[in-house]
Amino acid sequence: MADNIQLGRRYQCNTCGCMVLCTKPGNDMVECCESPMELQQPRKLPSSD
């Protein structure tokens, strides 16, 4: 798991399901329920066809 907070990325707690969107980068880890939150992968947009 990365140890830097990434601007504009979503993180989710595996314990309670809380999701956060980071608005500022940083050098710490995002934590919830006393454990690190998991970095979420970008969601694919539906095609415009």
C-alpha positions, -999 to 999 in steps of 0.1 A, spaced: 0 0 0 13 35 -8 23 57 20 15 90 3 -20 105 1 -28 111 -35 -47 142 -46 -81 134 -61 -80 98 -52 -107 78 -33 -99 58 -3 -123 33 14 -124 17 49 -126 -21 48 -142 -21 83 -171 4 81 -172 12 44 -166 49 48 -152 65 16 -132 97 13 -120 118 -16 -86 135 -9 -84 172 -17 -48 178 -6 -18 155 -10 3 145 20 30 122 33 8 102 58 -17 74 54 -54 78 54 -68 59 84 -103 50 96 -113 25 123 -77 24 135 -64 9 102 -52 22 68 -78 29 42 -76 11 8 -69 32 -23 -98 27 -48 -92 22 -85 -107 47 -109 -142 38 -121 -147 33 -158 -171 57 -175 -199 43 -197 -192 47 -234 -209 76 -252 -219 55 -282 
